[in-house]
């Protein structure tokens, strides 16, 4: 492993550590701490994303030792991530008023994205919070379709995208093949909106 890849792994571990701290702060309702840690986590996440575009064959020995990782974005982008990178999917970001899920397609061997509106995500969280008893097991198939404010059906893939994000936040847990369980109070509107505010934004 080159020094560059070691450096990237160190930054990635630091970002994962900050993500765990933010989840703990969210679970414990320490919202002020979230606001203090989020900018640093956002910076590290941006560094990791840029550095991951570097190919395995980059000759870092020919570059200055002090070259910052972000300046390497012009190098050829890899089409297949290393195993350690694949473990980091899915990732979630905010693009304006859209929640973006970035995942890896094993079939197509490339990244793909799904998007859901902020309103759709909130409607899903509100219904789960109001209709699902904390700790009890629920099935998404029995709750779909979810409705938006106008009474229209929210596309099922958007509902599952929201569920995937709630799982990433630690607000929902998968219980084997039986279904999922909501943690007590973890999907309140206030908590979900706070989590939305600290998502990495593309803009």
N, C-alpha and C positions, 0 to 999 in steps of 0.2 A: 504493500500500500504506500502510495506516495505521500509526501508531506502535505500536499494540497488536500488529498482525500482525508487524511487524519484531521486536518484543520476543519474541514466541512463536517466531519462526524462530531467533533467537539462542539461546534456551533449548534448542530442539530440536537445534541444531547442537552445543551443549555436551553434551547427553545422548548424541548419537551418538558424539561424541569419547570420552566416558567408556566407552561400550559397546565401542569399538575397543580401548581400553586394557585392559579386562577380558578381552576375547578373547585379546589378546596374553599377558596374565598367565596365563590358563588354558593356552594352548598351551605356555608356558615353565615351567609348574608353579610359578609364583610365587603360591601360594595365600594367603599373608599379605597380599600387595598387593590381591588380590581383596576380602578382608574390609575393607580400609581404604577402597577406592574405592566399593564397592557401596552403602553408605548414601547417599552423595552422588548417585550415579546414580539411586537409587530416588527421592530427593526431586525431582530434575529431571524424571524420567519422570512423576511424579504431577502436577507443575506443567503439563507439556505436555498430559497427558490432560484436565485440567480446562479449560485455556485453549482447547483445540480445540473445545469446545462452544459457543464464541462465534460468532455469525453474522457474515457479511460486512457486515451493515448496522448493526452496533452503533455508536452515536454516542459514541465514547470521549471526544470533546471536552467532553461534558457531564458527565463524571465527574472526580473529583479525580485529579490527576496521580499521586498516590502510591497509588492504589487497587491493592491486590495482585491479581494474576491469579486466584488461587483463589476470590476472592469473586464472580467473574463466572459461576459455575456455574448461577445461576438464569436466565440468558438462554436464549432458545429454541435448542434443539439443531438443528444442521444435519442434513439427510438426505443431502446429497451433499458429500463432502470435496473440497478443492482438490486439484489434481494432485500438489502436493508432499506432501500428506497421504497420498494413495493410494500413493505410492512407499514409504511406511513399513510397509505391510502385507506379510506377516503380522507380528503382534506376539505375543509369548509371555509369559504370566504364570503364577503359581502360585496356585491357590485350594485351600487345605488340602493334601490329598494328590493333587490333580489338576493336570495340565499343561493350560493353556488356550491354544489358538491363536485369535487374533482376526484375521479376514480380511475382505476386502471382496468382496461379491457384485456383479459387474457386471450380472447379470441382474435382481436384486431391488433394486439400488442401495442397499444397506444393509450394515452390519456383521453378521457371523455368527460363532459360536464353535463349536469342536470341543474335546472334552475326552478326556483319557486318564489313567488312573491312574498314579501314580508307579511301581508295580510293573510295569505293562505297559511303560513307558518303559525301565526298567532291564533287563527281559527282552530287549527288542529290542536294546539296546546291547550286552548281554552276548553275544548270539548273533552279532551283526555282528563284535564284537571277536574272538570265538573261531573263527568259520568263514570270515571274509573276510580274505584276505591284504592287508596294507596296500598301497595303490596299485593293486591289481587291481580290475577293473571287475566289479560285481555288479548283478543285477537283482532288485528287490523281488518281482516276480512269481514268481521261482523259489524265494524263501525263505519266502513266505507259504504256510501259516499259521505264525505264531509262537505259542508256548505259554506259558501262565502257570504258576505254581508247582504248580497242581493238575492240569496237563496239558490244560486247556481251551484252545481256540483264542482268541487275542486278536483282536478285530475288526480287519479289514484297515485301516479308516480310522484306528484308533488307532496301528497300526504306521506308517502313512504320516505321521501327526501327529508321532510320535517322530522319524521321518526328517527331516521339515521342521525340527524344532528342532535336530537335529544339524547340518543344513546351516547354520542361522542361527548356530550356535556356531563354524562353520568346521571341524567335525570330519569332515564328509562333504562331498565335492564332486561336483557333477553333471558327467558326462563326455559331453556332447552327448546324442544319442538312445540311446547305447549303454547307459547306466546310471549308476552312482554309484561313487565310490571313497572308502575310509576312510583318513584320514591315520594314520600310524603312532602307535599308543598313545593316540590322541585319544579313544577310546571306552572307556577303562578305567573300571571301576566307580568308582574314586576320583575321576577327573576329572568324570564325569557327575554324581556326587553333589555335588561342589563347585559345579558349574554350577547344579544344582538349588537349592542353598542361597542363591545370589546372585540368583535370579530375583525379580523384583518380586512381592510377595505381596499379595493382596487383603485379607488378614486381619492 
